[in-house]
Amino acid sequence: MRIMTLIFTSVFEIFIGDMFFKWLGKRKITGMKFFGFFVALSALQVLNGLFFDNSAFIMVNTIIILFLLSLFYKVKFTMRVIGSVIIAIIMAFAEMAVVMLTTVGVKVNIEVINSNDLMYAICVLLSKFMTFVFINILVSRKNNMRQGLTSRFLPPMIVLPGTSLIVIVLLYVCCYRITDDYFRIATLASSVLLAVSNILVFHIINTQGDYISTKEQLQFAKASIESQKEYYIELYEYQREISQFRHDMKNFFTVVLSKLKAGDSEEVEKGIKEKLHIMDESSRSLVNTGNPVLDSILSSKIKQADENNIKIDLTVKLASLIKIDELELGVLLGNALDNAIEATVKIQDRERIIHVSIISVDETMLIKIINPVIENINTDKIETNKHDKKRHGYGLSGIRTITEKYGGILDLNCTDKVFTFTATLCNTSEYK
């Protein structure tokens, strides 16, 4: 009985460690390879319980085994050590809580519990499940955000382990009071099954979270490709315009040369003034920030806005070099401007103007877009109105993902039928 208890709790401890380190960083390996390491570490934990009686030795060895588990995650060394120690401490506190429950609540000496295999088994299970509930509360918020859920889903996430803990405590008390061995074994089996069901449920939740995360990455990759494609199209158009301009100027200077030879200086002067005026107008319409991706995206969106009789008031101040990944910046800015243009197109009774500010100072980049809307919007429930939702549905989700990646803050506000989009990002290469 004690061997079975030790095996189950050892596997449970490694599962708890897996939950915790998955909260800190992404797992390096998956599938059967990780399962093999999981079983090996569980076996080490079983041997730890079999060959050591001293609690201090068991705790130190547990920390070492948890540290070995952390090697399979993309986590900094200091966080590996701290995480391993934290899990071991939480387990120790859970065991102390069960001891207090036993001695104070049930009024049973701990030596009596140690002498009874069934009572010992359910006490150990209860302490490990307490650890599971506490760790689950810690990681649930991160899991919710990764799956695109909001904080209101946190209470339902902890209802299952919370109520299961209460049930296991009640079963624990019943197990002490029941004298029939059959019912005591049935009580222990029920507790184990309840714990296993919690493990399976959260394994399914984590697997679903990984699937959603992978899906978002694919959507982001698609959006990045679209942004890159748009940049190359814009670049091609720009090169084509330059080639056309060179051809036109060649013809123009040929005509100028022939007129100068004919002594028609007034006609030459008039023609040169017209060309200078045209060149001046063209230079005003070009976006030249010094960043090719910004130039491409802004030029493209200004043309798109112009086609819909929308004016874009652009302010760009780049006091520091842009270190944010160009494609990700293009996706963020492109989606934000698409949303602004889409909303402004519907305006009929006011001026169609979008104010765009892009400011980069030191290690901070600010992107602010202000546009009119037909009616006030609930910024907590924004959904795309585009017909092609498969392509555009990623918009706000992608913007949030990129903002969070660069340690930034996304603020959406709508007051008096004016929508304000503000994204503040850390302009450093460490987030790439």
C-alpha positions in Angstrom: 0.0 0.0 0.0 2.8 2.4 0.9 4.7 1.7 -2.3 1.5 2.4 -4.3 1.0 5.6 -2.4 4.6 6.7 -3.0 4.4 6.0 -6.7 1.2 8.0 -7.1 2.4 11.0 -5.1 5.8 11.0 -6.8 4.1 11.2 -10.2 1.8 13.9 -8.8 4.8 15.9 -7.6 6.5 15.8 -11.0 3.2 16.8 -12.6 2.9 19.8 -10.2 6.5 20.7 -11.1 5.6 20.5 -14.8 2.6 22.9 -14.3 4.8 25.4 -12.5 7.8 25.4 -14.9 5.4 25.6 -17.9 4.1 28.8 -16.3 7.6 30.2 -16.3 8.7 29.2 -19.8 8.1 27.2 -22.9 8.9 23.4 -22.9 11.9 22.5 -25.0 10.7 19.0 -25.9 7.3 17.4 -26.2 5.6 14.1 -27.0 7.0 10.6 -26.1 10.5 12.0 -25.5 9.3 14.3 -22.7 7.0 11.5 -21.4 10.1 9.3 -21.0 11.9 11.9 -19.0 8.8 12.5 -16.9 8.7 8.8 -16.0 12.4 8.7 -15.2 12.1 11.7 -12.9 9.1 10.2 -11.2 11.1 7.0 -10.6 13.9 9.1 -9.1 11.4 10.6 -6.7 10.1 7.2 -5.8 13.7 6.1 -4.9 14.1 9.3 -3.0 11.1 8.3 -0.8 12.2 4.7 -0.4 15.9 5.2 0.6 15.7 8.3 2.7 13.9 8.7 6.0 15.2 12.1 7.0 12.8 14.9 5.9 15.6 17.3 5.2 17.4 14.9 2.8 14.1 14.1 1.0 13.4 17.8 0.6 16.9 18.6 -0.8 16.7 15.6 -3.2 13.2 16.8 -4.3 14.7 20.2 -5.1 17.4 18.6 -7.2 14.9 16.4 -9.1 12.6 19.5 -9.7 15.7 21.3 -11.0 16.4 18.5 -13.4 12.8 18.8 -14.6 13.3 22.6 -15.1 16.1 21.8 -17.6 13.4 20.9 -20.1 12.0 24.4 -20.1 13.3 27.7 -21.5 13.9 29.3 -18.1 16.8 31.2 -16.7 19.1 29.4 -14.3 18.2 31.6 -11.3 14.5 30.9 -12.0 15.2 27.2 -12.2 16.7 27.2 -8.7 14.1 29.6 -7.2 11.2 27.7 -8.8 12.4 24.3 -7.5 12.8 25.7 -4.0 9.4 27.4 -4.1 7.6 24.1 -5.1 9.5 22.2 -2.4 8.5 24.8 0.2 4.8 24.8 -0.9 4.9 21.0 -0.6 6.4 21.3 2.9 3.7 23.8 4.0 1.0 21.6 2.6 2.3 18.7 4.7 2.4 20.9 7.8 -1.2 21.9 7.1 -2.3 18.3 7.0 -0.4 17.6 10.3 -2.3 20.5 11.9 -5.6 19.2 10.5 -4.8 15.8 11.9 -3.7 16.9 15.3 -6.1 19.8 15.9 -9.1 19.2 13.6 -9.4 15.4 13.8 -7.5 15.2 17.2 -5.4 12.2 16.1 -1.8 11.8 17.0 0.5 11.8 13.9 2.1 8.5 15.1 -1.3 6.8 14.8 -1.6 8.0 11.2 1.9 6.7 10.4 1.0 3.3 11.7 -2.1 3.0 9.5 -1.3 2.5 5.8 -4.8 3.7 4.6 -4.8 6.8 6.8 -1.2 7.6 5.8 -2.0 7.2 2.1 -5.0 9.7 2.2 -2.9 12.2 4.3 -0.1 12.2 1.8 -2.6 12.5 -1.1 -4.3 15.4 0.7 -1.0 17.3 1.2 -0.1 16.8 -2.5 -3.5 17.9 -3.6 -3.3 21.0 -1.5 0.0 21.8 -3.3 -1.7 21.2 -6.6 -4.5 23.6 -5.8 -2.1 26.4 -4.7 0.1 26.0 -7.8 -3.0 25.8 -10.0 -4.2 29.2 -8.7 -0.8 30.7 -9.5 -0.7 29.4 -13.1 -4.3 29.7 -14.0 -4.1 33.5 -14.8 -1.1 32.9 -17.2 -3.0 30.0 -18.9 -6.1 32.2 -19.3 -4.1 34.9 -21.0 -2.3 32.5 -23.3 -5.6 31.1 -24.4 -7.1 34.5 -25.0 -9.5 34.3 -22.1 -10.1 37.2 -19.7 -9.7 37.3 -15.9 -13.4 36.5 -15.3 -12.6 32.9 -16.3 -10.2 32.6 -13.3 -12.8 31.7 -10.7 -14.3 28.9 -12.8 -10.8 27.6 -13.4 -10.2 27.1 -9.7 -13.7 25.8 -8.8 -12.8 22.2 -9.7 -9.6 21.9 -7.7 -11.1 24.0 -4.9 -14.2 21.8 -4.4 -12.2 18.7 -5.0 -9.9 19.7 -2.1 -13.0 20.2 0.2 -14.3 16.7 -0.8 -10.9 15.1 -0.2 -10.7 16.7 3.3 -14.2 15.3 4.1 -13.2 11.9 2.8 -10.1 12.2 5.0 -12.2 12.8 8.1 -14.6 10.0 7.1 -11.7 7.6 6.5 -10.6 8.1 10.1 -14.0 7.5 11.5 -15.0 4.5 9.4 -13.9 1.2 10.9 -14.8 -1.1 8.0 -11.6 -1.7 5.9 -13.7 -2.1 2.7 -15.2 1.3 3.0 -11.9 2.9 4.0 -10.3 1.4 0.9 -13.2 2.7 -1.2 -12.8 6.1 0.4 -9.1 6.2 -0.5 -9.8 5.0 -4.0 -12.4 7.8 -4.4 -9.9 10.4 -3.3 -7.3 9.0 -5.8 -9.8 9.0 -8.6 -10.8 12.6 -7.8 -7.2 13.7 -7.8 -6.6 11.9 -11.2 -9.7 13.5 -12.7 -8.3 16.9 -11.8 -4.9 16.1 -13.4 -6.7 14.9 -16.6 -8.9 18.0 -16.8 -6.0 20.4 -16.5 -3.9 18.3 -18.9 -6.7 18.8 -21.4 -6.9 22.6 -20.6 -3.1 22.9 -21.1 -3.2 20.9 -24.4 -6.0 23.1 -25.7 -4.0 26.2 -24.6 -1.0 24.9 -26.6 -3.2 24.3 -29.6 -4.7 27.8 -29.4 -1.2 29.3 -28.9 0.1 27.4 -32.0 -2.9 28.6 -34.0 -2.2 32.2 -33.0 1.4 31.8 -34.0 0.3 30.6 -37.5 -2.1 33.5 -37.8 0.7 35.9 -36.8 3.0 34.3 -39.4 0.3 34.7 -42.0 -0.2 38.4 -41.0 3.6 38.9 -41.2 3.7 37.4 -44.7 0.9 39.7 -45.8 2.7 42.7 -44.3 6.0 41.7 -46.0 4.1 41.2 -49.3 2.6 44.6 -49.0 6.0 46.1 -48.4 7.5 44.4 -51.5 4.6 45.6 -53.6 5.1 49.1 -52.4 8.8 48.9 -53.0 8.1 47.6 -56.5 5.7 50.5 -57.2 8.3 52.9 -55.9 11.0 51.5 -58.2 8.6 51.6 -61.1 7.8 55.2 -60.5 11.5 56.1 -60.3 12.2 54.3 -63.6 9.2 56.2 -65.2 10.5 59.4 -63.7 14.0 58.8 -65.2 12.5 58.1 -68.6 10.3 61.2 -68.4 13.2 63.4 -67.3 15.4 62.1 -70.2 12.7 63.1 -72.7 12.2 66.4 -70.9 15.9 67.3 -71.0 16.1 66.3 -74.7 13.3 68.8 -75.4 14.9 71.4 -73.2 18.2 71.0 -75.1 16.5 71.4 -78.5 14.6 74.5 -77.3 17.8 76.1 -75.9 19.5 75.5 -79.2 16.5 77.2 -80.9 16.8 80.2 -78.5 13.4 79.6 -77.0 14.5 80.4 -73.3 11.0 81.5 -72.1 9.5 78.2 -73.0 12.3 76.3 -71.4 11.9 78.4 -68.2 8.1 77.7 -68.1 8.7 73.9 -68.6 11.3 73.8 -65.8 9.0 75.6 -63.4 6.2 73.1 -64.1 8.5 70.2 -63.5 9.7 71.7 -60.3 6.1 72.2 -59.1 5.2 68.6 -59.9 8.4 67.3 -58.1 7.6 69.4 -55.1 4.0 68.1 -54.9 5.3 64.5 -55.2 7.9 64.9 -52.5 5.2 66.2 -50.1 3.1 63.1 -50.6 6.0 60.7 -49.9 6.6 59.3 -46.4 10.2 59.3 -45.6 10.8 58.3 -42.0 14.2 56.6 -42.6 12.6 53.2 -41.9 11.6 51.3 -45.1 8.9 49.3 -43.4 7.3 52.3 -41.8 7.5 54.2 -45.1 5.9 51.3 -46.9 3.1 50.7 -44.5 2.3 54.4 -44.0 2.5 55.2 -47.8 0.2 52.3 -48.5 -2.4 53.3 -45.8 -2.3 57.0 -46.9 -3.1 55.9 -50.4 -5.9 53.6 -49.1 -7.3 56.5 -47.0 -7.0 58.9 -49.9 -9.1 56.6 -52.1 -11.8 56.7 -49.5 -11.6 60.6 -49.1 -10.0 60.3 -45.7 -7.1 62.6 -44.6 -4.3 61.2 -42.5 -2.5 63.8 -40.3 0.9 62.2 -39.7 3.5 63.0 -37.1 6.6 61.0 -37.0 9.5 61.7 -34.5 12.2 59.1 -34.4 14.8 60.3 -32.0 16.1 56.8 -31.5 16.8 53.8 -33.8 13.9 51.4 -34.1 14.9 48.1 -32.7 11.5 46.4 -32.8 11.3 43.6 -35.4 10.2 45.3 -38.7 7.6 42.8 -39.7 6.0 42.8 -36.3 5.9 46.5 -36.3 4.4 46.4 -39.7 1.7 44.0 -38.6 0.8 46.1 -35.5 0.7 49.4 -37.4 -0.9 48.0 -40.5 -3.8 46.4 -38.5 -4.3 49.4 -36.3 -4.5 51.7 -39.4 -6.8 49.2 -41.2 -9.2 49.4 -38.2 -9.0 53.2 -38.1 -9.7 53.5 -41.9 -12.5 50.9 -41.7 -14.2 53.0 -38.9 -13.7 56.4 -40.6 -15.2 55.3 -43.9 -18.6 55.1 -42.2 -18.5 58.7 -41.1 -20.8 61.0 -43.1 -21.6 64.0 -40.9 -18.1 64.9 -39.7 -14.6 65.5 -41.1 -12.9 62.3 -42.2 -9.5 62.7 -40.6 -7.2 60.2 -38.8 -4.4 61.6 -36.5 -1.4 59.3 -36.4 1.6 59.9 -34.1 4.7 57.6 -34.1 7.3 58.7 -31.6 10.5 56.9 -30.6 12.6 58.3 -27.7 15.4 56.3 -26.0 14.0 52.8 -25.4 10.3 53.7 -25.7 8.1 53.7 -28.8 4.6 55.3 -28.9 2.1 54.7 -31.6 -1.1 56.7 -31.2 -4.0 56.7 -33.7 -7.1 58.9 -33.2 -10.1 58.4 -35.5 -13.8 59.2 -35.5 -16.4 56.5 -35.1 -20.0 56.3 -36.0 -21.0 55.5 -32.4 -19.2 54.9 -29.1 -17.5 51.5 -28.9 -17.2 49.2 -25.9 -13.5 48.6 -26.0 -13.8 45.4 -24.0 -15.8 43.8 -26.8 -14.3 44.8 -30.1 -14.8 42.5 -33.1 -13.9 43.0 -36.8 -16.7 44.0 -39.1 -14.7 43.0 -42.2 -16.3 40.3 -44.4 -13.1 38.4 -44.7 -12.8 37.5 -41.0 -10.4 34.6 -41.7 -7.9 37.1 -42.8 -8.7 40.1 -40.6 -9.9 38.4 -37.4 -6.4 38.3 -36.1 -6.2 42.1 -36.0 -6.6 43.1 -32.4 -5.4 39.8 -31.1 -2.2 40.2 -33.1 -1.7 43.7 -31.9 -2.1 42.6 -28.2 0.3 39.7 -28.8 3.0 42.0 -30.3 2.5 44.7 -27.6 2.8 42.1 -24.8 5.9 40.6 -26.5 7.7 43.9 -26.3 6.7 44.5 -22.7 4.3 47.2 -23.7 0.9 48.6 -22.8 -2.1 48.7 -25.2 -4.8 51.3 -24.3 -8.1 51.5 -26.2 -10.4 54.3 -25.4 -13.6 55.6 -27.0 -15.2 58.9 -25.8 -17.6 61.2 -27.6 -17.5 59.1 -30.8 -13.7 59.4 -31.0 -11.6 56.3 -30.8 -8.1 56.5 -29.4 -5.6 53.7 -30.0 -2.3 53.9 -27.9 0.4 51.3 -28.0 3.5 51.9 -25.9 6.4 49.4 -26.6 9.9 48.8 -25.3 12.1 49.7 -28.2 15.0 47.3 -27.3 16.5 44.3 -29.1 16.2 42.0 -26.1 12.5 41.3 -26.9 13.2 40.1 -30.5 
